[in-house]
Amino acid sequence: MTKILLSLHVLAALVAVGPVTVAASMFPPAVRRAQAGGGGADARPDTVGTVRLLHRICRVYAGVGMAVPVFGFATASAMGVLGDAWLIASIALTAAAAGVLVALVLPRQDALLTALDGDQPTTSLPYRPAQLAMFTGLFNLLWATVTILMIVRPGSTTGA
């Protein structure tokens, strides 16, 4: 059963987290391209459509990503490693990544997309695509760290 749970956990991570990290990373440059077209009513429809699609990918796969910790907890419980330091650190970093996504990335994407869809210039917002890129980079760095901890498992006695 452990192998099935672990397989589901890894598959969920690949299918859910991968698209969010890629789409979130592509979002700020796509906004800049749309801004170059004038933003608001002057923005090129294809670039605004790209921004809209990237945001939808981030929102949908963030929801699907809830399966990753669910399968992760089930796997850790079956393996008897719920108290291991590497797992606790991974859980904390996963929670931090989810917090960054929900509190910092998605709301800024929403606001930038709303500005592009309307007549409001994105430069009038209290933050810019560069700030969104910074938070997206932090989100990606947290997930990369979790991935490394899951592979290396420092101090684990269950073998590599």
C-alpha positions as CSV (number, residue, x, y, z in Angstrom):
1,M,0.0,0.0,0.0
2,T,2.9,2.3,0.7
3,K,4.2,2.1,-2.8
4,I,0.7,3.0,-4.2
5,L,0.4,6.0,-1.9
6,L,3.9,7.2,-2.7
7,S,3.2,6.8,-6.4
8,L,-0.1,8.8,-6.0
9,H,1.8,11.5,-4.0
10,V,4.5,11.9,-6.6
11,L,2.1,11.9,-9.5
12,A,-0.1,14.5,-7.8
13,A,3.0,16.6,-7.2
14,L,4.0,16.4,-10.8
15,V,0.6,17.0,-12.3
16,A,-0.5,19.7,-9.9
17,V,2.6,21.6,-8.7
18,G,4.4,21.5,-12.0
19,P,1.8,23.5,-14.0
20,V,1.4,26.1,-11.3
21,T,5.2,26.7,-11.1
22,V,5.5,27.1,-14.8
23,A,2.3,29.1,-15.4
24,A,3.1,31.4,-12.4
25,S,6.6,32.0,-13.8
26,M,5.2,32.8,-17.2
27,F,2.6,35.2,-15.9
28,P,4.8,38.3,-15.1
29,P,6.5,38.4,-18.6
30,A,3.1,37.9,-20.2
31,V,1.7,40.9,-18.3
32,R,4.7,42.9,-19.5
33,R,4.1,41.9,-23.1
34,A,0.4,42.9,-22.7
35,Q,1.5,46.2,-21.1
36,A,3.8,46.9,-24.1
37,G,0.7,46.7,-26.2
38,G,-0.7,49.6,-24.2
39,G,-2.6,47.7,-21.5
40,G,-6.3,48.2,-20.8
41,A,-8.3,48.7,-23.9
42,D,-5.1,49.0,-26.0
43,A,-3.7,45.7,-25.0
44,R,-3.4,43.0,-27.8
45,P,-6.2,40.5,-27.3
46,D,-3.8,37.5,-27.8
47,T,-1.5,38.7,-25.0
48,V,-4.4,39.4,-22.6
49,G,-5.8,36.0,-23.5
50,T,-2.5,34.4,-22.6
51,V,-2.4,36.2,-19.2
52,R,-6.0,35.0,-18.6
53,L,-5.1,31.4,-19.4
54,L,-2.0,31.4,-17.2
55,H,-4.0,32.8,-14.3
56,R,-6.7,30.1,-14.8
57,I,-4.0,27.4,-14.9
58,C,-2.6,28.7,-11.6
59,R,-6.0,28.8,-9.9
60,V,-7.2,25.4,-11.1
61,Y,-4.0,23.5,-10.4
62,A,-3.6,25.2,-7.0
63,G,-6.9,23.5,-6.1
64,V,-5.8,20.2,-7.6
65,G,-2.6,20.6,-5.6
66,M,-4.4,19.9,-2.4
67,A,-4.1,16.2,-3.2
68,V,-0.3,16.4,-2.8
69,P,-0.3,16.9,1.0
70,V,-3.2,14.5,1.4
71,F,-1.3,11.7,-0.3
72,G,1.9,12.9,1.4
73,F,0.4,12.5,4.9
74,A,-1.1,9.1,4.0
75,T,2.3,8.0,2.7
76,A,4.2,9.3,5.7
77,S,1.8,7.6,8.1
78,A,2.1,4.3,6.2
79,M,5.9,4.6,6.3
80,G,6.0,5.6,10.0
81,V,8.0,8.8,9.4
82,L,5.5,11.4,10.6
83,G,7.8,12.6,13.3
84,D,11.0,12.8,11.2
85,A,12.7,16.2,11.0
86,W,13.0,16.1,7.2
87,L,9.2,15.5,6.9
88,I,8.3,18.2,9.4
89,A,10.5,20.7,7.6
90,S,8.9,19.6,4.3
91,I,5.4,20.1,5.8
92,A,6.3,23.6,7.0
93,L,7.8,24.6,3.7
94,T,4.8,23.2,1.8
95,A,2.5,25.3,4.0
96,A,4.7,28.3,3.4
97,A,4.5,27.7,-0.4
98,A,0.8,27.4,-0.3
99,G,0.6,30.6,1.8
100,V,2.7,32.5,-0.7
101,L,0.6,31.2,-3.6
102,V,-2.8,32.0,-2.0
103,A,-1.9,35.2,-0.2
104,L,0.7,36.8,-2.5
105,V,0.7,35.3,-6.0
106,L,-2.9,34.7,-7.0
107,P,-4.3,38.0,-5.7
108,R,-1.7,40.0,-7.5
109,Q,-2.4,38.0,-10.7
110,D,-6.1,38.8,-10.2
111,A,-5.4,42.5,-9.9
112,L,-3.0,42.7,-12.8
113,L,-5.5,40.8,-15.0
114,T,-8.3,43.0,-13.9
115,A,-6.2,46.1,-14.8
116,L,-5.4,44.6,-18.2
117,D,-9.1,43.7,-18.9
118,G,-10.3,47.2,-17.9
119,D,-9.0,50.7,-18.6
120,Q,-6.9,50.9,-15.5
121,P,-3.2,51.0,-16.3
122,T,-1.2,48.3,-14.3
123,T,1.3,51.0,-13.4
124,S,-1.4,52.6,-11.1
125,L,-1.5,49.4,-9.0
126,P,0.4,49.3,-5.6
127,Y,2.6,46.6,-7.0
128,R,4.2,45.7,-10.4
129,P,4.8,42.5,-12.4
130,A,8.4,42.6,-11.0
131,Q,7.0,42.2,-7.4
132,L,4.8,39.3,-8.6
133,A,7.8,37.7,-10.2
134,M,9.7,37.9,-6.9
135,F,6.8,36.2,-5.0
136,T,6.5,33.6,-7.7
137,G,10.3,32.9,-7.5
138,L,9.9,32.5,-3.7
139,F,7.0,30.0,-4.3
140,N,9.2,28.1,-6.8
141,L,12.2,28.1,-4.4
142,L,10.1,26.7,-1.6
143,W,8.8,23.9,-3.8
144,A,12.3,23.1,-5.1
145,T,13.5,22.9,-1.4
146,V,10.6,20.5,-0.6
147,T,11.5,18.3,-3.6
148,I,15.1,18.1,-2.5
149,L,14.1,17.2,1.1
150,M,11.8,14.5,-0.2
151,I,14.6,13.0,-2.3
152,V,17.5,13.4,0.1
153,R,15.6,12.9,3.4
154,P,18.5,13.9,5.7
155,G,18.7,11.8,8.8
156,S,16.2,9.2,7.5
157,T,16.5,5.7,8.7
158,T,14.2,4.2,6.0
159,G,16.8,4.2,3.3
160,A,17.1,6.3,0.2
